[in-house]
Amino acid sequence: MTSEFKTIGIISKYSDLSIGDTITTLINFLLQRDVEVILDESAAKTQPASELKIVNLQQLGERCDLAIVVGGDGTILHSARALVDYDIPLVGINLGRLGFLADISPDEMMEKLCEILTGTYYEEKRFLLLSYIERNGQRINEGYAFNDVVIHKWNSVRMIEFETFIDGQLVNGQRSDGMIVSTPTGSTAYALSGGGPILHPSMNAIILVPICPHTLSNRPLVIDGDCEVELLVKPGSQPHVHITLDGQENFAINDDDRVIIRKKDKPIRLFHPAGHDHYQLLRAKMGWG
């Protein structure tokens, strides 16, 4: 059967050479369907004898119609941040524990990919967060987060102090261990462990979850997804404050820095097998009956 995708990129978990057999199987499967296959630099390390083209993630986004991510949810988080501007859909092959984002197991990989490649799939569009630090009038350390942007204390038991603004209006000032600003995708990640609600991934909403607040009346807050969140670090907190994106990118915060967070203007596209059931994933991950 002919694929509707002509050029497919393969992305693998960083520095994990144990998945080489799975990637070899995947490459052979795709080549038999007469599509061009391109490897990202990490996947290429698992295939030292391959003559396939090797590119970085940005080049992969420019050249491919589809990206297959082999690893787990963390690998998809990294891939989504790198590829969100290229309008390239992602498919996740899960080699770890059951994932919310990478939801195809190796055992069913070829069956499910055959369906997807011939046009039978469920497509989701989910938004990322854009964040940056405003320091002395300069915009620095801009980045994206698929799950969450977290402002938190670093290498200290002391609480940090900051103010939260939404669309320029003061919400509160607080002393706490930090704040999780989460997408609906991230509502089942760090925000959940902090007591935040579970949101359906299709919702246009942002969650603000205080981390161990000094005042127990500081509770999780759900706001419209088109709002802009601003966190202002108060003097005395530095040098113990950092901002982390998806638990993978980390930047130091200075006194009087403003952290600006809002929805990224382009969504990421996720392809799931037909019949994808988000609530079934919740039941399995959360141990619900």
Order of alpha helices (4+ residues) and beta strands (2+ residues): beta-alpha-beta-alpha-beta-alpha-beta-alpha-beta-alpha-beta-beta-beta-beta-beta-beta-beta-alpha-beta-beta-beta-beta-beta-beta-beta-alpha
